Amino acid sequence: MSSIQAPSSARKPRLLISRNFALLWAGQSISFIGDALLDFTLALWIAFALGRGQSWAPLAVSGVMVSSSVGTLVIGPIAGVLVDRWDKRRTMLRVIALQAILTASLLVAADLAPLPFVAGGRLSLEAKLVMLYVVIFVVYGCAQFTRPARTALIGDLVAERDRPQASGLIQTMASLSLMIGFGIAPLLFVPFGIGFALIADALSFAVAFAAIWGVKAPLAARSVKAGERGDIRREFVNGLRFSLGNLVIRTLLIVYTLVLFGSGAINALLVFFLSQTLHAPREAIGVFPVVIGAGLVLGSIIGGGLARRVGLTRIFWVSVILIGIFAIALSRQASLAPGLIFGFVLGVPNGIMNVALMPMVLRVTPREMVGRVMTVLEPTMMVAQIASVAVFGTLASTVFSHFHASVLGLAFGTYDTLVLIPGILCLLAGAIAFASLRHVAIVLEGEKPGEKAA
């Protein structure tokens, strides 16, 4: 059995671990909520204001997703290289400031007041959409700097033994922010419009900036030493080569690609599965994402403690297998109540799996390469989700459009079958994770090598 070990230390853990991590966590938590609120409100703005009653409104809403995805995929590889070169805290401060300014700039499209030097005092519809897509492209591109920089900064601020706890805290707020944004965006959009969400998100960036400003970080590792000349292409290739050559990172790439390819299908077909397979009334459809989110939050909360007791690699492959089992069970339900139960249960191992990601990456990745590894992982995950939406959406409209079959007395239709397939993919991913990592023990600081054999 291979063992990845670090020096040991004993210390009573605190809820938010340390002052520096508490500041980082608080700032990122507020920013998560602001981002989620804006994401949902933008969709409402386009659907019910800019594109109200227009046949092109769904396409325009999809344009926001396309802009954010392209920003991630285009800027991500370069961002990872630069993050590894630069000081992580300063990188976050500069990029967050830019994101705040860009988000606030969209206020000129919100029609809050007449604009000077513009005919009619308002931007045209075309100008608003173009401005929106450009800003979304850049803001999400900027996130490719902040996310790997945050991961690397957590590696510098938090002792290894506490990293699962830190990851759990970050993932908890990321999941909660989606529930909060999904829940309050419609309530705030109706009386206040898009302006409130834009101001709230810009202010959330300002809060994050102030919090990170107070963080006292050690000297950051840099991939290019002072006086040396970097080579973006060579540095990116080195990061890609390391990611594919390292057993743990390579396994994470494969497993997350399969899992997210499956989850993208469930997200794309969720409304149809709920309405046609679970026979959910229209007003109850919005409950399901909240229930899954609650499961994600619970999984994120308990994931850190489980990592210490059971081991990172073990909770990772077990959670992936459980995702597959619960997804298959969900696909066999025929009414809303048991569907909600299995939706909640499905969210729990998802949260646990996500908690394991960051500590595993930080444990096996050199400090000066964290940015590049993260920007190999995250764009790959996004491509998997986008491909899933395209593939399963096409299958639902063509090959499986009127699908009906019976196997061993069990009836299968279009949407339950297309939810069943992701469950099978997750079981395959879990088997791959088990086969690859069962002899790897990621031993965190303060643990004995034999304690966390996975």
C-alpha beads as a LAMMPS data file, in Angstrom:
LAMMPS data file: protein, C-alpha beads

454 atoms
453 bonds

1 atom types
1 bond types

-500.0 500.0 xlo xhi
-500.0 500.0 ylo yhi
-500.0 500.0 zlo zhi

Masses

1 110.0

Atoms # bond

1 1 1 0.000 0.000 0.000
2 1 1 1.332 3.431 -0.891
3 1 1 1.122 6.062 1.816
4 1 1 1.254 9.834 1.422
5 1 1 2.209 11.212 4.818
6 1 1 2.977 14.557 6.446
7 1 1 4.515 15.586 9.761
8 1 1 2.185 15.243 12.710
9 1 1 0.888 17.821 15.143
10 1 1 -1.810 17.796 17.796
11 1 1 -4.186 20.691 18.356
12 1 1 -7.771 21.127 19.408
13 1 1 -9.747 22.088 16.268
14 1 1 -11.909 25.212 16.163
15 1 1 -15.086 25.647 14.120
16 1 1 -13.578 28.170 11.699
17 1 1 -10.047 26.800 12.211
18 1 1 -8.185 30.135 12.420
19 1 1 -8.646 33.875 12.115
20 1 1 -7.209 33.937 8.601
21 1 1 -9.388 31.113 7.318
22 1 1 -12.442 32.616 9.050
23 1 1 -11.918 35.867 7.124
24 1 1 -11.449 34.018 3.845
25 1 1 -14.511 31.846 4.482
26 1 1 -16.718 34.783 5.504
27 1 1 -15.807 36.822 2.444
28 1 1 -16.312 33.909 0.068
29 1 1 -19.628 32.993 1.716
30 1 1 -21.095 36.447 1.129
31 1 1 -19.766 36.383 -2.428
32 1 1 -21.330 32.948 -3.059
33 1 1 -24.749 34.254 -2.006
34 1 1 -24.431 37.390 -4.138
35 1 1 -23.384 35.350 -7.176
36 1 1 -26.239 32.863 -6.784
37 1 1 -28.786 35.659 -6.355
38 1 1 -27.543 37.386 -9.495
39 1 1 -27.404 34.174 -11.555
40 1 1 -31.063 33.365 -10.915
41 1 1 -32.184 36.982 -11.234
42 1 1 -30.463 37.393 -14.612
43 1 1 -32.546 34.509 -15.964
44 1 1 -35.708 36.152 -14.615
45 1 1 -34.680 39.537 -16.057
46 1 1 -34.219 38.151 -19.539
47 1 1 -37.319 35.933 -19.439
48 1 1 -39.791 38.377 -17.889
49 1 1 -38.405 41.821 -18.750
50 1 1 -36.031 42.004 -21.715
51 1 1 -37.563 39.076 -23.592
52 1 1 -41.097 39.120 -22.194
53 1 1 -43.433 37.340 -24.584
54 1 1 -40.685 36.805 -27.171
55 1 1 -39.951 33.445 -28.774
56 1 1 -36.198 34.111 -28.525
57 1 1 -36.242 34.533 -24.719
58 1 1 -35.165 30.926 -23.911
59 1 1 -32.280 31.255 -26.361
60 1 1 -31.254 34.539 -24.737
61 1 1 -31.283 32.909 -21.280
62 1 1 -29.138 30.100 -22.675
63 1 1 -26.735 32.768 -23.906
64 1 1 -25.837 33.568 -20.290
65 1 1 -24.783 29.951 -19.734
66 1 1 -22.856 29.934 -23.002
67 1 1 -21.035 33.166 -22.092
68 1 1 -20.064 31.876 -18.649
69 1 1 -18.948 28.522 -20.056
70 1 1 -16.853 30.062 -22.819
71 1 1 -15.266 32.425 -20.304
72 1 1 -14.326 29.462 -18.132
73 1 1 -12.933 27.361 -20.978
74 1 1 -11.033 30.153 -22.750
75 1 1 -9.513 31.921 -19.757
76 1 1 -9.136 28.911 -17.433
77 1 1 -5.930 27.367 -18.827
78 1 1 -4.126 30.717 -18.917
79 1 1 -5.444 31.647 -15.473
80 1 1 -4.003 28.514 -13.895
81 1 1 -0.545 29.291 -15.240
82 1 1 -0.669 32.888 -13.998
83 1 1 -2.072 31.957 -10.579
84 1 1 0.906 29.669 -10.048
85 1 1 3.246 32.550 -10.911
86 1 1 1.600 35.202 -8.758
87 1 1 0.945 35.840 -5.070
88 1 1 -2.395 34.160 -4.323
89 1 1 -3.849 36.729 -1.921
90 1 1 -2.996 39.668 -4.173
91 1 1 -4.408 37.818 -7.170
92 1 1 -7.724 37.336 -5.384
93 1 1 -7.867 40.987 -4.311
94 1 1 -7.214 42.332 -7.803
95 1 1 -9.597 39.982 -9.559
96 1 1 -12.404 40.468 -7.004
97 1 1 -12.092 44.243 -7.398
98 1 1 -12.405 43.852 -11.178
99 1 1 -15.450 41.596 -10.768
100 1 1 -17.131 44.175 -8.521
101 1 1 -16.563 46.955 -11.070
102 1 1 -17.794 44.831 -13.978
103 1 1 -20.924 43.725 -12.121
104 1 1 -21.723 47.298 -11.113
105 1 1 -21.275 48.406 -14.735
106 1 1 -24.387 46.426 -15.691
107 1 1 -26.445 48.973 -13.750
108 1 1 -26.378 51.163 -16.869
109 1 1 -28.530 48.492 -18.527
110 1 1 -30.985 48.286 -15.622
111 1 1 -32.873 51.493 -16.582
112 1 1 -32.652 52.863 -13.048
113 1 1 -32.174 56.412 -14.345
114 1 1 -31.993 58.116 -17.766
115 1 1 -28.552 57.851 -19.353
116 1 1 -26.949 61.039 -20.697
117 1 1 -25.681 61.004 -24.272
118 1 1 -27.928 58.017 -25.130
119 1 1 -30.959 58.411 -27.357
120 1 1 -34.088 58.034 -25.254
121 1 1 -31.981 57.772 -22.102
122 1 1 -31.813 53.966 -22.355
123 1 1 -29.640 51.396 -24.049
124 1 1 -31.226 49.433 -26.861
125 1 1 -32.238 45.823 -26.249
126 1 1 -29.379 44.597 -28.437
127 1 1 -26.851 46.730 -26.547
128 1 1 -28.107 45.414 -23.196
129 1 1 -27.768 41.783 -24.256
130 1 1 -24.321 42.303 -25.771
131 1 1 -23.127 44.119 -22.660
132 1 1 -24.580 41.400 -20.435
133 1 1 -22.880 38.580 -22.355
134 1 1 -19.519 40.356 -22.441
135 1 1 -19.590 41.101 -18.704
136 1 1 -20.638 37.528 -17.873
137 1 1 -17.821 36.205 -20.055
138 1 1 -15.216 38.318 -18.248
139 1 1 -16.613 37.833 -14.715
140 1 1 -16.703 34.053 -15.072
141 1 1 -13.300 34.158 -16.713
142 1 1 -12.042 36.066 -13.670
143 1 1 -13.436 33.313 -11.458
144 1 1 -10.840 31.023 -13.028
145 1 1 -8.253 33.107 -11.174
146 1 1 -10.069 33.322 -7.833
147 1 1 -11.017 29.643 -7.434
148 1 1 -7.535 28.119 -7.877
149 1 1 -5.992 31.015 -5.962
150 1 1 -8.448 30.365 -3.111
151 1 1 -7.592 26.658 -3.111
152 1 1 -3.865 27.383 -3.025
153 1 1 -4.363 30.030 -0.311
154 1 1 -6.302 27.553 1.836
155 1 1 -3.369 25.172 1.414
156 1 1 -1.092 27.892 2.790
157 1 1 -3.397 28.950 5.645
158 1 1 -4.818 25.643 6.884
159 1 1 -2.909 22.683 8.327
160 1 1 -3.417 19.415 6.483
161 1 1 -5.419 17.804 9.265
162 1 1 -7.938 20.677 9.115
163 1 1 -8.326 20.835 5.339
164 1 1 -11.308 18.451 5.134
165 1 1 -13.048 20.672 7.698
166 1 1 -12.138 23.768 5.671
167 1 1 -13.416 22.153 2.494
168 1 1 -16.643 21.189 4.248
169 1 1 -17.201 24.767 5.393
170 1 1 -16.608 26.139 1.891
171 1 1 -18.862 23.519 0.270
172 1 1 -21.593 24.086 2.857
173 1 1 -21.834 27.762 1.994
174 1 1 -21.611 27.059 -1.739
175 1 1 -24.610 24.733 -1.436
176 1 1 -26.525 27.032 0.900
177 1 1 -25.966 29.971 -1.444
178 1 1 -27.714 28.108 -4.268
179 1 1 -30.712 27.428 -2.042
180 1 1 -30.808 31.037 -0.853
181 1 1 -30.411 32.448 -4.354
182 1 1 -33.026 30.097 -5.813
183 1 1 -35.442 30.923 -2.996
184 1 1 -35.204 34.703 -2.769
185 1 1 -34.404 35.718 -6.361
186 1 1 -38.060 35.626 -7.517
187 1 1 -39.236 37.363 -4.333
188 1 1 -36.804 40.247 -4.800
189 1 1 -37.034 40.516 -8.578
190 1 1 -40.748 41.306 -8.653
191 1 1 -40.629 44.449 -6.447
192 1 1 -37.043 45.604 -7.071
193 1 1 -36.053 44.361 -10.536
194 1 1 -32.544 43.530 -11.707
195 1 1 -30.971 46.599 -10.073
196 1 1 -31.179 45.151 -6.559
197 1 1 -29.410 41.922 -7.538
198 1 1 -26.646 43.811 -9.359
199 1 1 -26.021 46.083 -6.379
200 1 1 -26.138 43.136 -3.954
201 1 1 -23.622 41.134 -5.992
202 1 1 -21.275 44.097 -6.420
203 1 1 -21.422 44.724 -2.665
204 1 1 -20.754 41.031 -1.994
205 1 1 -17.531 41.362 -3.983
206 1 1 -16.662 44.422 -1.898
207 1 1 -17.227 42.437 1.317
208 1 1 -15.080 39.603 -0.010
209 1 1 -12.346 42.103 -0.901
210 1 1 -12.396 43.603 2.600
211 1 1 -12.279 40.171 4.241
212 1 1 -9.366 38.924 2.136
213 1 1 -7.550 42.228 2.696
214 1 1 -7.468 41.271 6.389
215 1 1 -5.952 37.853 5.720
216 1 1 -2.287 37.499 6.675
217 1 1 -0.873 34.874 4.345
218 1 1 2.608 33.327 4.261
219 1 1 4.851 33.810 1.266
220 1 1 3.179 32.118 -1.678
221 1 1 4.880 29.479 -3.787
222 1 1 5.614 30.677 -7.328
223 1 1 6.218 28.580 -10.405
224 1 1 8.528 31.210 -11.954
225 1 1 11.260 32.646 -9.764
226 1 1 12.173 36.327 -9.739
227 1 1 14.259 37.200 -12.779
228 1 1 13.160 34.134 -14.741
229 1 1 11.092 34.335 -17.904
230 1 1 7.969 32.206 -18.022
231 1 1 6.480 30.304 -20.937
232 1 1 2.681 29.974 -20.733
233 1 1 2.467 27.061 -23.151
234 1 1 5.272 25.095 -21.503
235 1 1 3.958 25.766 -17.988
236 1 1 0.427 24.700 -18.943
237 1 1 1.712 21.507 -20.584
238 1 1 3.705 20.739 -17.420
239 1 1 0.541 21.119 -15.351
240 1 1 -1.436 18.939 -17.745
241 1 1 1.310 16.303 -17.756
242 1 1 1.384 16.259 -13.957
243 1 1 -2.427 15.977 -13.771
244 1 1 -2.526 13.022 -16.157
245 1 1 0.524 11.357 -14.641
246 1 1 -0.481 11.572 -10.973
247 1 1 -2.680 8.634 -9.931
248 1 1 -4.929 10.631 -7.605
249 1 1 -5.468 13.609 -9.943
250 1 1 -6.008 11.331 -12.942
251 1 1 -8.601 9.358 -10.997
252 1 1 -10.360 12.557 -9.934
253 1 1 -10.500 13.657 -13.582
254 1 1 -12.040 10.393 -14.754
255 1 1 -14.471 10.021 -11.861
256 1 1 -15.725 13.608 -11.892
257 1 1 -16.155 13.497 -15.676
258 1 1 -18.426 10.452 -15.390
259 1 1 -20.337 11.765 -12.364
260 1 1 -20.920 15.236 -13.803
261 1 1 -21.823 13.840 -17.212
262 1 1 -24.556 11.994 -15.356
263 1 1 -25.643 14.862 -13.111
264 1 1 -25.860 17.180 -16.109
265 1 1 -28.431 14.805 -17.599
266 1 1 -30.522 14.879 -14.420
267 1 1 -30.388 18.683 -14.321
268 1 1 -31.367 18.989 -17.987
269 1 1 -34.320 16.581 -17.758
270 1 1 -35.387 17.320 -14.179
271 1 1 -38.605 19.192 -15.025
272 1 1 -39.756 16.444 -17.383
273 1 1 -38.818 13.657 -14.968
274 1 1 -40.699 15.342 -12.130
275 1 1 -43.808 16.145 -14.149
276 1 1 -44.113 12.994 -16.265
277 1 1 -42.493 10.248 -14.168
278 1 1 -43.127 11.448 -10.617
279 1 1 -46.412 13.177 -11.631
280 1 1 -45.495 16.287 -9.650
281 1 1 -47.820 19.323 -9.904
282 1 1 -46.267 22.385 -11.491
283 1 1 -46.143 24.364 -8.239
284 1 1 -44.188 21.564 -6.508
285 1 1 -41.428 21.262 -9.104
286 1 1 -39.365 24.009 -7.459
287 1 1 -39.251 22.039 -4.199
288 1 1 -37.017 19.304 -5.629
289 1 1 -33.845 21.415 -6.161
290 1 1 -34.229 22.761 -2.623
291 1 1 -34.465 19.226 -1.228
292 1 1 -31.357 18.112 -3.140
293 1 1 -29.628 21.278 -1.910
294 1 1 -30.499 20.383 1.682
295 1 1 -28.872 16.988 1.150
296 1 1 -25.793 18.673 -0.294
297 1 1 -25.557 20.925 2.752
298 1 1 -25.819 17.979 5.146
299 1 1 -23.174 16.057 3.189
300 1 1 -20.872 19.061 3.238
301 1 1 -21.288 19.460 6.998
302 1 1 -20.531 15.835 7.877
303 1 1 -17.915 15.278 5.154
304 1 1 -15.026 16.849 7.041
305 1 1 -15.569 14.707 10.128
306 1 1 -15.963 11.559 8.042
307 1 1 -12.690 12.292 6.242
308 1 1 -10.836 12.282 9.558
309 1 1 -12.480 9.115 10.821
310 1 1 -12.687 7.070 7.636
311 1 1 -10.078 8.576 5.316
312 1 1 -10.244 10.840 2.274
313 1 1 -9.898 8.213 -0.420
314 1 1 -12.413 5.890 1.225
315 1 1 -15.145 8.513 1.666
316 1 1 -14.524 9.560 -1.928
317 1 1 -15.117 6.230 -3.629
318 1 1 -17.862 5.191 -1.222
319 1 1 -19.766 8.450 -1.808
320 1 1 -19.513 8.043 -5.595
321 1 1 -20.939 4.512 -5.370
322 1 1 -23.759 5.763 -3.126
323 1 1 -24.575 8.506 -5.649
324 1 1 -25.011 5.797 -8.279
325 1 1 -27.202 3.637 -6.034
326 1 1 -29.449 6.533 -5.000
327 1 1 -29.741 7.853 -8.572
328 1 1 -30.895 4.413 -9.733
329 1 1 -33.356 4.245 -6.828
330 1 1 -34.651 7.721 -7.726
331 1 1 -35.217 6.648 -11.326
332 1 1 -37.544 3.837 -10.161
333 1 1 -39.901 6.083 -8.200
334 1 1 -43.357 6.872 -9.561
335 1 1 -44.621 9.600 -7.233
336 1 1 -43.345 12.857 -5.762
337 1 1 -43.056 11.988 -2.044
338 1 1 -40.573 9.083 -2.365
339 1 1 -38.861 11.038 -5.150
340 1 1 -38.213 13.892 -2.727
341 1 1 -36.833 11.462 -0.146
342 1 1 -34.398 9.931 -2.608
343 1 1 -33.544 13.396 -3.945
344 1 1 -32.469 14.447 -0.448
345 1 1 -30.544 11.205 0.098
346 1 1 -28.870 11.662 -3.310
347 1 1 -27.604 15.088 -2.272
348 1 1 -25.808 13.817 0.841
349 1 1 -23.059 11.724 -0.842
350 1 1 -22.704 14.461 -3.471
351 1 1 -21.780 16.872 -0.689
352 1 1 -19.364 14.375 0.877
353 1 1 -17.682 13.706 -2.478
354 1 1 -17.138 17.428 -3.053
355 1 1 -15.618 17.873 0.416
356 1 1 -12.942 15.289 -0.412
357 1 1 -11.822 17.027 -3.618
358 1 1 -9.810 19.984 -2.321
359 1 1 -7.831 18.158 0.430
360 1 1 -6.934 15.380 -2.002
361 1 1 -5.699 17.864 -4.615
362 1 1 -3.679 19.857 -2.089
363 1 1 -2.129 16.716 -0.587
364 1 1 -0.689 15.341 -3.826
365 1 1 0.019 18.570 -5.750
366 1 1 3.167 20.705 -5.338
367 1 1 2.321 24.170 -4.010
368 1 1 3.636 25.841 -7.153
369 1 1 1.323 23.769 -9.390
370 1 1 -2.059 23.989 -7.611
371 1 1 -3.411 26.666 -9.980
372 1 1 -2.714 24.632 -13.108
373 1 1 -4.117 21.421 -11.660
374 1 1 -7.344 23.163 -10.628
375 1 1 -7.737 24.699 -14.078
376 1 1 -7.366 21.253 -15.613
377 1 1 -9.986 19.791 -13.296
378 1 1 -12.648 22.518 -13.370
379 1 1 -12.927 23.110 -17.149
380 1 1 -13.028 19.333 -17.640
381 1 1 -15.953 19.157 -15.230
382 1 1 -17.751 21.955 -17.081
383 1 1 -17.246 20.277 -20.460
384 1 1 -18.721 17.068 -19.012
385 1 1 -21.829 18.889 -17.824
386 1 1 -22.321 20.799 -21.075
387 1 1 -21.851 17.630 -23.137
388 1 1 -24.325 15.833 -20.885
389 1 1 -27.036 18.445 -21.413
390 1 1 -26.526 18.259 -25.176
391 1 1 -26.378 14.447 -25.389
392 1 1 -29.234 13.584 -23.038
393 1 1 -31.420 16.422 -24.299
394 1 1 -30.974 15.100 -27.831
395 1 1 -31.653 11.502 -26.747
396 1 1 -34.851 12.562 -24.969
397 1 1 -36.074 14.310 -28.120
398 1 1 -35.070 11.583 -30.604
399 1 1 -34.137 7.988 -29.755
400 1 1 -35.945 7.909 -26.398
401 1 1 -38.807 10.211 -27.379
402 1 1 -41.497 7.501 -27.095
403 1 1 -39.439 4.856 -25.365
404 1 1 -41.230 2.073 -23.497
405 1 1 -39.782 -1.259 -22.410
406 1 1 -40.301 -3.979 -19.836
407 1 1 -37.444 -5.940 -18.279
408 1 1 -38.042 -8.627 -15.627
409 1 1 -41.462 -7.171 -14.989
410 1 1 -40.134 -3.615 -14.545
411 1 1 -41.504 -0.910 -16.862
412 1 1 -39.147 1.692 -18.306
413 1 1 -40.099 4.959 -19.979
414 1 1 -38.227 7.905 -21.458
415 1 1 -37.225 9.955 -18.452
416 1 1 -36.806 7.264 -15.816
417 1 1 -34.438 5.474 -18.204
418 1 1 -32.452 8.660 -18.846
419 1 1 -32.104 9.144 -15.074
420 1 1 -31.174 5.485 -14.635
421 1 1 -28.237 5.788 -17.061
422 1 1 -26.424 8.464 -14.962
423 1 1 -26.822 6.191 -11.937
424 1 1 -25.086 3.389 -13.813
425 1 1 -22.337 5.812 -14.897
426 1 1 -21.795 6.788 -11.249
427 1 1 -21.499 3.136 -10.249
428 1 1 -18.865 2.750 -12.956
429 1 1 -17.091 5.873 -11.653
430 1 1 -17.177 4.504 -8.114
431 1 1 -15.706 1.200 -9.273
432 1 1 -12.894 3.076 -11.044
433 1 1 -12.218 5.162 -7.924
434 1 1 -12.121 2.043 -5.748
435 1 1 -9.833 0.151 -8.118
436 1 1 -7.457 3.110 -8.478
437 1 1 -7.336 4.381 -4.893
438 1 1 -7.925 1.346 -2.675
439 1 1 -4.174 0.964 -2.096
440 1 1 -3.562 4.700 -1.600
441 1 1 -3.704 6.077 1.941
442 1 1 -3.702 9.866 2.038
443 1 1 -2.444 10.338 5.584
444 1 1 -3.110 13.815 6.902
445 1 1 -1.048 15.670 9.455
446 1 1 -1.365 14.171 12.917
447 1 1 -2.459 10.704 11.748
448 1 1 -0.572 7.422 11.723
449 1 1 -0.123 5.770 8.324
450 1 1 -2.192 2.766 9.320
451 1 1 -5.191 4.770 10.523
452 1 1 -6.537 5.896 7.188
453 1 1 -5.787 3.090 4.815
454 1 1 -8.042 3.450 1.828

Bonds

1 1 1 2
2 1 2 3
3 1 3 4
4 1 4 5
5 1 5 6
6 1 6 7
7 1 7 8
8 1 8 9
9 1 9 10
10 1 10 11
11 1 11 12
12 1 12 13
13 1 13 14
14 1 14 15
15 1 15 16
16 1 16 17
17 1 17 18
18 1 18 19
19 1 19 20
20 1 20 21
21 1 21 22
22 1 22 23
23 1 23 24
24 1 24 25
25 1 25 26
26 1 26 27
27 1 27 28
28 1 28 29
29 1 29 30
30 1 30 31
31 1 31 32
32 1 32 33
33 1 33 34
34 1 34 35
35 1 35 36
36 1 36 37
37 1 37 38
38 1 38 39
39 1 39 40
40 1 40 41
41 1 41 42
42 1 42 43
43 1 43 44
44 1 44 45
45 1 45 46
46 1 46 47
47 1 47 48
48 1 48 49
49 1 49 50
50 1 50 51
51 1 51 52
52 1 52 53
53 1 53 54
54 1 54 55
55 1 55 56
56 1 56 57
57 1 57 58
58 1 58 59
59 1 59 60
60 1 60 61
61 1 61 62
62 1 62 63
63 1 63 64
64 1 64 65
65 1 65 66
66 1 66 67
67 1 67 68
68 1 68 69
69 1 69 70
70 1 70 71
71 1 71 72
72 1 72 73
73 1 73 74
74 1 74 75
75 1 75 76
76 1 76 77
77 1 77 78
78 1 78 79
79 1 79 80
80 1 80 81
81 1 81 82
82 1 82 83
83 1 83 84
84 1 84 85
85 1 85 86
86 1 86 87
87 1 87 88
88 1 88 89
89 1 89 90
90 1 90 91
91 1 91 92
92 1 92 93
93 1 93 94
94 1 94 95
95 1 95 96
96 1 96 97
97 1 97 98
98 1 98 99
99 1 99 100
100 1 100 101
101 1 101 102
102 1 102 103
103 1 103 104
104 1 104 105
105 1 105 106
106 1 106 107
107 1 107 108
108 1 108 109
109 1 109 110
110 1 110 111
111 1 111 112
112 1 112 113
113 1 113 114
114 1 114 115
115 1 115 116
116 1 116 117
117 1 117 118
118 1 118 119
119 1 119 120
120 1 120 121
121 1 121 122
122 1 122 123
123 1 123 124
124 1 124 125
125 1 125 126
126 1 126 127
127 1 127 128
128 1 128 129
129 1 129 130
130 1 130 131
131 1 131 132
132 1 132 133
133 1 133 134
134 1 134 135
135 1 135 136
136 1 136 137
137 1 137 138
138 1 138 139
139 1 139 140
140 1 140 141
141 1 141 142
142 1 142 143
143 1 143 144
144 1 144 145
145 1 145 146
146 1 146 147
147 1 147 148
148 1 148 149
149 1 149 150
150 1 150 151
151 1 151 152
152 1 152 153
153 1 153 154
154 1 154 155
155 1 155 156
156 1 156 157
157 1 157 158
158 1 158 159
159 1 159 160
160 1 160 161
161 1 161 162
162 1 162 163
163 1 163 164
164 1 164 165
165 1 165 166
166 1 166 167
167 1 167 168
168 1 168 169
169 1 169 170
170 1 170 171
171 1 171 172
172 1 172 173
173 1 173 174
174 1 174 175
175 1 175 176
176 1 176 177
177 1 177 178
178 1 178 179
179 1 179 180
180 1 180 181
181 1 181 182
182 1 182 183
183 1 183 184
184 1 184 185
185 1 185 186
186 1 186 187
187 1 187 188
188 1 188 189
189 1 189 190
190 1 190 191
191 1 191 192
192 1 192 193
193 1 193 194
194 1 194 195
195 1 195 196
196 1 196 197
197 1 197 198
198 1 198 199
199 1 199 200
200 1 200 201
201 1 201 202
202 1 202 203
203 1 203 204
204 1 204 205
205 1 205 206
206 1 206 207
207 1 207 208
208 1 208 209
209 1 209 210
210 1 210 211
211 1 211 212
212 1 212 213
213 1 213 214
214 1 214 215
215 1 215 216
216 1 216 217
217 1 217 218
218 1 218 219
219 1 219 220
220 1 220 221
221 1 221 222
222 1 222 223
223 1 223 224
224 1 224 225
225 1 225 226
226 1 226 227
227 1 227 228
228 1 228 229
229 1 229 230
230 1 230 231
231 1 231 232
232 1 232 233
233 1 233 234
234 1 234 235
235 1 235 236
236 1 236 237
237 1 237 238
238 1 238 239
239 1 239 240
240 1 240 241
241 1 241 242
242 1 242 243
243 1 243 244
244 1 244 245
245 1 245 246
246 1 246 247
247 1 247 248
248 1 248 249
249 1 249 250
250 1 250 251
251 1 251 252
252 1 252 253
253 1 253 254
254 1 254 255
255 1 255 256
256 1 256 257
257 1 257 258
258 1 258 259
259 1 259 260
260 1 260 261
261 1 261 262
262 1 262 263
263 1 263 264
264 1 264 265
265 1 265 266
266 1 266 267
267 1 267 268
268 1 268 269
269 1 269 270
270 1 270 271
271 1 271 272
272 1 272 273
273 1 273 274
274 1 274 275
275 1 275 276
276 1 276 277
277 1 277 278
278 1 278 279
279 1 279 280
280 1 280 281
281 1 281 282
282 1 282 283
283 1 283 284
284 1 284 285
285 1 285 286
286 1 286 287
287 1 287 288
288 1 288 289
289 1 289 290
290 1 290 291
291 1 291 292
292 1 292 293
293 1 293 294
294 1 294 295
295 1 295 296
296 1 296 297
297 1 297 298
298 1 298 299
299 1 299 300
300 1 300 301
301 1 301 302
302 1 302 303
303 1 303 304
304 1 304 305
305 1 305 306
306 1 306 307
307 1 307 308
308 1 308 309
309 1 309 310
310 1 310 311
311 1 311 312
312 1 312 313
313 1 313 314
314 1 314 315
315 1 315 316
316 1 316 317
317 1 317 318
318 1 318 319
319 1 319 320
320 1 320 321
321 1 321 322
322 1 322 323
323 1 323 324
324 1 324 325
325 1 325 326
326 1 326 327
327 1 327 328
328 1 328 329
329 1 329 330
330 1 330 331
331 1 331 332
332 1 332 333
333 1 333 334
334 1 334 335
335 1 335 336
336 1 336 337
337 1 337 338
338 1 338 339
339 1 339 340
340 1 340 341
341 1 341 342
342 1 342 343
343 1 343 344
344 1 344 345
345 1 345 346
346 1 346 347
347 1 347 348
348 1 348 349
349 1 349 350
350 1 350 351
351 1 351 352
352 1 352 353
353 1 353 354
354 1 354 355
355 1 355 356
356 1 356 357
357 1 357 358
358 1 358 359
359 1 359 360
360 1 360 361
361 1 361 362
362 1 362 363
363 1 363 364
364 1 364 365
365 1 365 366
366 1 366 367
367 1 367 368
368 1 368 369
369 1 369 370
370 1 370 371
371 1 371 372
372 1 372 373
373 1 373 374
374 1 374 375
375 1 375 376
376 1 376 377
377 1 377 378
378 1 378 379
379 1 379 380
380 1 380 381
381 1 381 382
382 1 382 383
383 1 383 384
384 1 384 385
385 1 385 386
386 1 386 387
387 1 387 388
388 1 388 389
389 1 389 390
390 1 390 391
391 1 391 392
392 1 392 393
393 1 393 394
394 1 394 395
395 1 395 396
396 1 396 397
397 1 397 398
398 1 398 399
399 1 399 400
400 1 400 401
401 1 401 402
402 1 402 403
403 1 403 404
404 1 404 405
405 1 405 406
406 1 406 407
407 1 407 408
408 1 408 409
409 1 409 410
410 1 410 411
411 1 411 412
412 1 412 413
413 1 413 414
414 1 414 415
415 1 415 416
416 1 416 417
417 1 417 418
418 1 418 419
419 1 419 420
420 1 420 421
421 1 421 422
422 1 422 423
423 1 423 424
424 1 424 425
425 1 425 426
426 1 426 427
427 1 427 428
428 1 428 429
429 1 429 430
430 1 430 431
431 1 431 432
432 1 432 433
433 1 433 434
434 1 434 435
435 1 435 436
436 1 436 437
437 1 437 438
438 1 438 439
439 1 439 440
440 1 440 441
441 1 441 442
442 1 442 443
443 1 443 444
444 1 444 445
445 1 445 446
446 1 446 447
447 1 447 448
448 1 448 449
449 1 449 450
450 1 450 451
451 1 451 452
452 1 452 453
453 1 453 454
